[in-house]
Amino acid sequence: MKAYILIKVNAGAIREVVRRLRSLEGVAEADMTLGPYDVIATVEADGLERLGQMVAGEIQPIPGVLETLTCLAVGLE
């Protein structure tokens, strides 16, 4: 399962949040963005339960993270 996590971050904390995201198992990419969200992370998990655990237990507790929005990727073939 693949998801995009859009993240709002405290001012001045973007570099550290991106660095910590990139160190997490299951985070394929993490980048700073311009617009209403400050960071986007591409996450891969073995299911919805694991994805929820990652967001609630590993991503949201990162210092500086204010808000997350999880967007599940749906493959169209």
Beta strands, then each sheet from edge to edge (+ up, - down):
strand 1: 2-9
strand 2: 27-32
strand 3: 39-44
strand 4: 65-72
sheet 1: 2+ 3- 1+ 4-
end
